[in-house]
Amino acid sequence: MPSYQLRGIVPDTRIQAIGQLFKSMQDSTWTVSIQFRPTQNKRTLTLSQGPILYRKSLLNSTTEQKQGGWEQDFSIEDTSDWEERQIKDCPIMGCRNRWDGDQFCFVFPIEGQKTVYLPEFELARALFFHDGYLARTSLTSNALNLEFDIQTDEDSNSALVNVLPSSGYTLRHLNDPRSRETLAWILLDHDARTAFESIGNAQLLQGRNRGTNRVWDFRFSPPPLPGASFGVRGQFDKQTGTLFVYKIDKIQNVQANVPTNIIFEHPDFKHPVRPDGPGESPIPIRPQGSLEIDDDTSPNVNTLTTIINSANMSIDFSNPFTTTKRTSKTKITPYGKPGEGRPVNGNFIVSTDEAVAGEELASADWNNLNDDSHNGHLFDNKFSVFMRLIQTLTQRHGCRLLGKNVYPLPPIARCTKHLLANGDPRCIAVAYISAHNYFVRLLEVDTSDAATSLSTQLVRASHPTRWPRDLEQITSQLVKRSLSWPTDLLKSLYGRDGHQGIPHPQTPSNNKGILTAESISSWAERVAGWIKRVY
């Protein structure tokens, strides 16, 4: 993941407060007033940066960002009894005189006789603003109806989402299962869609014309979220029992009243076909250095979008559903799937605003969803036999499952193994396990399309803060090596004895790549034996 810098923001800048939204009457671009520390000339960011706009966020950091604030997990019955107040009403000392005191909060009690003040902009960011498109579109009346045609079939419990040619939602986001699922929830869940569209409606009703500008204090009507659980950070005052929320880290157990099978169609969806000879294909840039984001300029509409992964938010649905792409066209490309990205070294200037014709900068957009969003059901479905291995380890070999996640393999230039044969993303499952004071991770790659035979990889558990970087390197090398474990890299990360490939049980030759239920017990014995050997 390339680092990113916001042009015009000094290094190590904190967002202290988030204030009023405004735009010129002659323009469609909404801007957010922000109080930065240290004080500087730039005092605003466009709403396109909504996915990273939360209080105490550190921008242009020169060191590893340390999350600030009191951590609190809580669950709610629903949002029906939430009250609406302004930040200046919060009883915590200093809130009355805050720079953003006129902005609105939801106020509600939680267990432990605590009262939560949750800024409405932060809840909307956590629920909806996972990329710049969704942040901008929330203030555009009737935008979803104009850009997506939806057909549902109650008999088959399915839906077809036709992304219209006029839609500004990028192919790069539609290729990402996390982004597709969030978009599907917003489009198809009645409560989620009503809440999303209430943002634009509130602006039309409550916004004010001031000189040549339209100004508005952010407000919306939240979805019910029955039984949802939150993980937040903020300022907690013991004397008043009040928690003022800076940031929502996660929302879990979100009910999604949507069909179980959702198909996306787009006129530019194409199934990649490798050519016999050389050729050219328009593919986006994958910077190897730092991205510099110009917040004051629009990008060119004819450039392909670079995705900036900020990974600061996790949302998990209580009822699993699947989203797939329907691909009816083929395209010959030497780089596999369009949109994989060509690497470029050095700093690269991009814009995350809405793309228009005639501009010079390349287009970029955010994805602030963590990789563990939505993917629990994928683990159990795609890796069901692998899950049986883990269950055997916990039941018979004294192991404990500490965590499990599924991640799509990254697209790499001139490589196609990040995709299954049907064009869906190829995933890797990671199980974090402890056994007799030993901690390891088991890695399993989806080879259900019989692309190759790949062993289960066992690695000594690295520190949690280092693991995301380890995983990025491992998965990139997996794709580059056409689904072969990068043994030299694993040796450099974990030492000569800190990793081990463990072959799968023997399977019939006509079922290559598909694990069977037989031999699970002996497979688990071999894994348990190797856990001690990697230490």
C-alpha positions in Angstrom: 0.0 0.0 0.0 1.6 3.3 -1.0 1.8 6.1 1.5 -0.1 9.3 0.8 0.3 13.0 1.5 -2.2 15.7 1.3 -0.8 18.7 -0.6 -0.9 21.9 1.4 -1.0 20.2 4.8 2.1 20.5 7.0 3.6 17.2 8.4 2.0 15.6 11.4 -1.2 17.6 11.3 -4.1 16.7 13.6 -7.7 17.2 12.8 -9.0 18.9 16.0 -12.5 19.7 14.9 -14.8 19.2 11.9 -17.2 22.0 11.2 -19.7 23.4 8.7 -20.0 22.2 5.1 -20.1 24.8 2.3 -19.9 25.2 -1.5 -20.0 28.0 -4.0 -23.4 28.6 -5.6 -21.6 28.3 -9.0 -20.0 24.9 -8.2 -21.0 21.4 -7.1 -18.0 20.7 -4.9 -18.8 20.5 -1.2 -16.0 21.5 1.2 -15.6 20.7 4.9 -14.3 23.4 7.4 -11.7 21.9 9.6 -9.6 23.0 12.5 -6.1 21.7 12.2 -3.3 21.6 14.7 -0.9 23.2 14.1 -2.7 26.1 12.7 -1.9 26.6 9.0 -3.1 28.4 5.9 -5.3 25.5 4.6 -8.5 25.3 6.7 -10.7 23.1 4.5 -10.8 19.7 2.7 -13.3 18.6 0.1 -15.9 16.1 0.9 -14.1 13.7 -1.3 -11.7 13.2 1.6 -14.6 12.2 3.8 -13.3 8.6 4.4 -10.3 10.0 6.3 -12.0 12.9 8.1 -12.4 12.1 11.7 -11.3 13.9 14.9 -7.7 13.3 16.1 -6.7 11.9 12.7 -3.1 12.4 12.0 -2.4 13.7 8.4 0.9 13.6 6.6 2.5 11.7 9.5 6.2 11.3 9.5 6.0 8.4 12.1 3.7 5.5 12.6 0.3 6.8 13.6 -0.8 6.1 17.2 -4.5 6.0 17.6 -5.6 8.4 20.3 -8.6 8.4 22.6 -10.4 6.2 25.2 -11.5 2.9 23.7 -15.1 1.8 24.3 -17.1 -1.1 22.9 -20.9 -1.1 23.3 -24.1 -2.4 21.8 -27.4 -0.7 21.2 -31.0 -1.8 21.0 -31.7 0.5 18.0 -31.4 4.2 17.2 -35.1 5.0 17.7 -34.6 6.7 21.1 -31.4 8.6 20.2 -31.7 12.3 20.9 -30.1 15.1 18.7 -28.0 17.8 20.4 -25.1 20.0 19.5 -21.5 19.4 20.5 -21.6 22.5 22.7 -24.3 20.8 24.8 -21.8 18.0 25.8 -21.0 18.4 29.6 -17.3 17.5 29.1 -15.2 20.5 30.1 -14.2 22.5 27.0 -17.0 21.2 24.7 -19.1 24.4 25.3 -16.4 26.5 23.6 -15.3 24.0 21.0 -14.6 25.5 17.5 -17.2 23.0 16.1 -19.7 23.4 18.9 -22.6 24.1 16.6 -22.3 20.7 14.9 -24.8 18.0 15.7 -24.5 14.8 17.7 -26.6 11.8 18.4 -26.9 11.4 22.2 -27.9 8.1 23.9 -27.1 6.0 27.0 -25.1 2.8 27.1 -24.3 0.3 29.8 -22.4 1.4 32.8 -24.5 4.6 33.2 -22.5 6.3 30.4 -23.9 8.8 27.9 -22.5 8.9 24.4 -22.2 12.0 22.2 -21.7 10.7 18.7 -21.1 13.4 16.0 -23.5 12.8 13.1 -20.8 13.3 10.5 -18.7 10.5 12.1 -21.6 8.0 12.0 -22.3 8.8 8.4 -18.6 8.4 7.6 -18.5 5.0 9.3 -21.7 3.7 7.7 -21.5 5.3 4.2 -18.4 7.3 3.4 -16.0 4.4 2.4 -14.9 6.2 -0.8 -15.0 9.6 -2.2 -17.8 8.8 -4.6 -20.2 7.7 -1.8 -19.3 10.8 0.3 -20.0 13.2 -2.7 -23.1 11.3 -3.9 -24.7 11.5 -0.4 -25.4 15.2 -1.0 -26.7 14.8 -4.6 -30.5 14.4 -4.7 -31.8 11.3 -6.5 -28.2 10.3 -7.6 -28.7 6.5 -6.8 -31.8 6.3 -9.0 -29.9 8.0 -11.8 -26.8 5.8 -11.7 -28.1 2.3 -10.8 -30.9 0.3 -12.2 -32.1 -2.5 -9.8 -34.2 -5.6 -10.5 -35.1 -8.0 -7.7 -36.4 -11.5 -7.9 -38.1 -12.6 -4.7 -38.6 -16.2 -5.9 -34.8 -16.7 -6.2 -33.9 -14.2 -3.5 -31.6 -12.4 -5.8 -31.1 -9.0 -7.3 -29.4 -7.6 -10.4 -27.7 -4.2 -10.1 -27.1 -2.6 -13.5 -24.4 0.1 -13.1 -25.4 2.6 -15.8 -22.8 4.1 -18.1 -23.3 7.5 -16.5 -22.4 6.3 -13.1 -19.3 7.7 -11.5 -18.7 4.6 -9.3 -15.3 3.2 -10.4 -14.6 -0.2 -11.8 -11.8 -0.5 -9.3 -14.3 -0.4 -6.5 -16.7 -2.7 -8.3 -13.8 -5.2 -8.5 -13.4 -5.2 -4.7 -15.8 -7.5 -2.8 -15.8 -5.2 0.3 -16.8 -2.1 -1.7 -19.5 -4.1 -3.7 -21.1 -5.4 -0.5 -21.3 -1.9 1.1 -22.7 -0.5 -2.1 -25.3 -3.4 -2.3 -26.4 -2.7 1.3 -26.9 1.0 0.6 -28.8 0.3 -2.7 -31.0 -2.6 -1.6 -31.6 -2.3 2.2 -34.6 0.1 2.6 -33.4 1.5 5.9 -29.8 2.0 4.8 -30.9 3.7 1.6 -33.4 5.9 3.4 -30.7 7.0 5.8 -28.1 7.6 3.0 -30.6 9.7 1.0 -31.7 11.7 4.1 -28.2 13.4 4.0 -29.0 15.2 0.7 -32.6 15.8 1.8 -31.5 17.4 5.0 -29.1 19.7 3.2 -31.9 20.8 0.8 -34.2 21.6 3.8 -31.8 23.0 6.3 -28.9 24.5 4.3 -28.7 28.2 4.0 -27.6 30.6 1.3 -24.9 33.0 2.6 -23.6 35.5 0.1 -22.3 33.5 -2.8 -22.1 30.2 -0.8 -24.4 27.5 0.3 -23.6 26.5 4.0 -24.9 23.6 6.1 -24.4 22.0 9.5 -24.3 18.2 8.8 -27.4 16.2 9.9 -29.1 13.0 8.8 -31.6 10.4 10.0 -29.7 7.2 11.0 -30.9 3.7 10.1 -32.4 1.7 13.0 -29.3 -0.6 13.4 -31.1 -3.0 15.8 -28.6 -4.9 18.0 -25.5 -3.3 16.4 -22.2 -3.3 18.3 -19.8 -0.4 18.1 -16.1 0.0 18.8 -15.2 3.7 19.2 -12.5 6.0 20.4 -13.0 9.3 22.1 -12.8 11.5 25.2 -14.3 10.0 28.4 -15.1 12.2 31.4 -15.5 10.1 34.6 -17.1 12.9 36.5 -20.1 13.2 34.2 -20.0 9.6 32.7 -19.9 11.2 29.2 -18.1 9.8 26.1 -17.5 12.2 23.2 -16.7 10.1 20.2 -13.7 11.0 17.9 -13.8 8.0 15.7 -15.8 4.8 15.0 -13.4 1.9 14.4 -16.0 -0.8 13.8 -19.7 -1.5 13.6 -20.7 -5.2 13.9 -23.9 -7.2 13.7 -25.4 -4.8 11.1 -28.6 -6.3 9.7 -28.7 -6.3 5.9 -32.2 -6.8 4.6 -31.0 -7.6 1.1 -31.2 -10.7 -1.3 -28.7 -13.4 -0.5 -27.3 -13.3 -4.1 -26.6 -9.9 -5.7 -25.2 -9.7 -9.3 -23.6 -6.5 -10.6 -23.5 -5.6 -14.3 -21.5 -2.9 -15.9 -21.0 -2.1 -19.6 -17.2 -2.2 -19.1 -17.0 -5.5 -17.2 -14.7 -7.7 -19.3 -13.2 -11.1 -18.7 -9.4 -11.0 -19.3 -7.8 -13.1 -22.0 -4.1 -13.4 -22.3 -2.9 -12.7 -25.9 -0.4 -14.9 -27.9 1.8 -11.9 -28.5 2.6 -8.5 -27.1 0.0 -5.8 -26.9 -1.1 -2.7 -24.9 -3.9 -2.1 -22.5 -4.9 1.0 -20.6 -4.2 0.2 -17.0 -3.9 2.4 -14.0 -0.7 3.4 -12.3 0.3 1.5 -9.1 2.7 3.9 -7.4 5.6 2.3 -5.5 6.5 5.6 -3.8 4.2 8.2 -2.2 1.0 9.5 -3.5 0.4 13.3 -3.2 -3.2 14.2 -3.2 -4.2 17.6 -4.6 -7.4 18.6 -2.8 -7.9 21.7 -4.9 -7.9 20.2 -8.5 -10.2 17.8 -10.3 -8.7 14.7 -12.1 -9.0 13.9 -15.8 -12.1 11.7 -16.6 -10.0 9.6 -19.0 -7.5 8.3 -16.5 -8.1 5.0 -14.7 -8.5 5.3 -10.9 -5.8 4.5 -8.3 -7.3 3.1 -5.1 -5.8 4.5 -1.8 -6.4 2.1 1.0 -6.6 3.9 4.3 -8.2 0.9 6.1 -9.5 2.8 9.1 -13.0 1.3 9.4 -14.6 -2.2 9.7 -18.3 -3.0 9.1 -19.7 -6.5 9.5 -23.1 -7.7 8.6 -25.0 -10.2 10.7 -26.5 -12.1 7.8 -24.2 -13.1 5.0 -24.9 -12.3 1.3 -22.8 -12.6 -1.8 -22.1 -10.1 -4.5 -20.7 -11.2 -7.9 -20.0 -9.6 -11.3 -21.6 -10.7 -14.5 -19.0 -10.6 -17.3 -20.3 -10.9 -20.8 -17.3 -9.5 -22.8 -13.8 -10.5 -23.2 -10.7 -8.3 -23.7 -7.3 -9.3 -24.8 -4.7 -7.7 -22.5 -1.1 -8.5 -21.6 -1.7 -7.5 -18.1 -4.7 -9.7 -17.4 -7.7 -7.9 -16.0 -8.1 -4.2 -16.9 -7.3 -2.0 -14.0 -4.5 -4.1 -12.5 -2.0 -1.3 -12.5 1.5 -0.6 -13.8 4.0 0.3 -11.1 5.6 3.7 -11.1 8.4 4.8 -8.8 8.7 8.1 -7.0 6.0 10.6 -5.9 2.8 10.7 -8.0 0.2 13.6 -7.8 -3.4 12.5 -8.0 -6.8 14.0 -7.2 -9.7 12.3 -5.4 -12.4 14.7 -6.6 -15.0 14.0 -9.2 -13.3 13.5 -12.6 -13.9 15.9 -15.4 -12.7 16.4 -19.0 -9.7 18.6 -19.7 -7.8 18.3 -16.4 -4.3 16.9 -16.1 -4.1 15.0 -12.8 -4.7 11.2 -12.6 -7.8 10.0 -10.8 -7.7 8.4 -7.3 -10.2 7.4 -4.7 -10.3 6.0 -1.2 -11.2 2.7 0.2 -11.3 2.9 4.0 -12.6 -0.6 4.7 -10.4 -3.0 6.6 -9.9 -6.4 4.9 -11.8 -8.2 7.6 -15.0 -6.3 6.8 -17.8 -8.7 5.6 -15.6 -11.7 5.1 -16.5 -14.1 7.9 -19.0 -16.0 5.7 -16.4 -16.3 3.0 -14.1 -18.1 5.4 -16.7 -20.7 6.2 -18.0 -21.1 2.7 -14.9 -21.0 0.5 -12.6 -22.6 3.1 -15.0 -25.1 4.7 -12.6 -28.0 4.7 -9.8 -25.8 6.0 -12.2 -24.8 8.7 -12.6 -28.5 9.6 -8.9 -28.7 10.0 -8.9 -25.8 12.4 -11.8 -27.4 14.3 -9.9 -30.7 14.6 -6.8 -28.8 15.9 -8.9 -27.1 18.6 -10.8 -30.2 19.6 -8.0 -32.7 19.7 -4.7 -30.9 19.8 -5.1 -28.2 22.5 -5.2 -25.3 20.0 -7.2 -22.1 20.3 -8.5 -20.1 17.4 -7.7 -16.5 18.1 -8.9 -15.0 14.9 -9.7 -15.7 11.2 -9.9 -13.5 8.1 -10.1 -13.8 4.4 -8.3 -11.4 2.1 -8.4 -11.0 -1.8 -5.0 -11.5 -3.4 -3.7 -8.1 -4.8 -3.6 -7.4 -8.6 -0.1 -7.2 -9.9 1.0 -6.0 -13.3 1.4 -8.8 -15.9 -0.1 -11.3 -13.5 -3.5 -12.9 -13.5 -3.4 -15.4 -10.5 -5.2 -12.9 -8.2 -8.3 -14.0 -10.1 -10.1 -17.4 -10.2 -10.8 -18.9 -13.6 -14.3 -17.4 -13.5 -13.0 -13.8 -12.9 -13.8 -13.6 -9.2 -11.1 -12.5 -6.8 -8.9 -15.3 -5.5 -8.7 -15.2 -1.7 -6.3 -16.3 1.0 -7.6 -17.4 4.4 -5.5 -16.6 7.6 -6.1 -18.4 10.9 -4.4 -17.1 14.0 -3.8 -20.0 16.4 -2.2 -20.6 19.8 -1.1 -23.9 21.1 0.8 -24.5 24.4 2.1 -20.9 24.5 3.1 -21.0 20.8 1.5 -18.6 18.4 1.3 -19.3 14.7 -0.7 -18.3 11.6 -2.0 -20.8 9.0 -2.3 -19.6 5.5 -4.6 -21.2 2.9 -5.1 -20.1 -0.7 -8.3 -20.8 -2.7 -7.3 -23.1 -5.5 -10.8 -24.5 -6.1 -10.4 -23.7 -9.8 -7.6 -26.3 -9.9 -5.1 -23.6 -10.9 -2.4 -25.4 -9.0 -1.7 -27.5 -5.9 -0.5 -25.3 -3.1 0.3 -26.5 0.5 -1.0 -25.0 3.7 1.7 -22.5 5.0 2.4 -22.3 8.7 4.4 -19.3 9.9 5.6 -18.1 13.3 3.3 -15.3 14.4 4.8 -11.9 14.0 3.8 -8.8 16.1 0.2 -7.7 15.3 1.5 -4.3 14.1 3.9 -5.9 11.7 1.6 -8.6 10.3 -0.3 -6.3 7.8 3.1 -5.5 6.1 4.1 -9.2 6.2 0.8 -10.2 4.6 1.1 -7.6 1.9 4.6 -8.8 0.9 3.6 -12.5 1.0 0.4 -12.1 -1.1 2.2 -9.9 -3.7 4.9 -12.5 -4.1 2.3 -15.3 -4.3 0.7 -13.6 -7.3 4.1 -12.8 -8.9 5.2 -16.4 -8.5 2.0 -17.8 -10.0 0.8 -19.2 -6.7 4.0 -20.6 -5.3 5.0 -19.8 -1.7 7.9 -17.2 -1.6 10.3 -19.3 0.5 13.1 -16.7 0.4 10.8 -14.0 1.7 9.4 -16.3 4.4 12.9 -17.1 5.5 13.8 -13.4 5.7 10.6 -12.6 7.7 10.5 -15.6 10.1 13.9 -17.2 10.0 15.0 -20.5 8.4 12.9 -22.6 10.9 10.0 -20.2 11.4 7.9 -21.3 8.5 6.8 -24.6 7.0 4.7 -25.7 4.0 2.4 -28.6 4.9 1.0 -30.6 2.0 -2.7 -31.3 1.8 -4.2 -34.8 2.0 -4.0 -36.7 -1.2 -6.9 -36.1 -3.6 -7.9 -37.7 -6.8 -6.2 -36.3 -9.9 -9.5 -35.2 -11.4 -10.1 -33.1 -8.2 -6.8 -31.2 -8.1 -7.0 -28.1 -6.0 -10.2 -29.2 -4.1 -9.7 -30.5 -0.6 -11.8 -33.5 0.5 -13.0 -34.4 4.0 -10.9 -37.5 4.2 -7.6 -37.5 6.0 -8.5 -34.4 8.0 -7.3 -36.1 11.2 -3.8 -37.0 9.9 -3.6 -33.6 8.3 -4.3 -32.0 11.7 -1.6 -34.2 13.3 1.0 -33.0 10.9 0.1 -29.4 11.5 0.1 -29.8 15.2 3.6 -31.4 15.0 5.0 -28.6 13.0 3.6 -25.9 15.3 6.3 -26.7 17.9 9.0 -27.1 15.4 8.8 -23.5 14.1 9.8 -22.2 17.5 
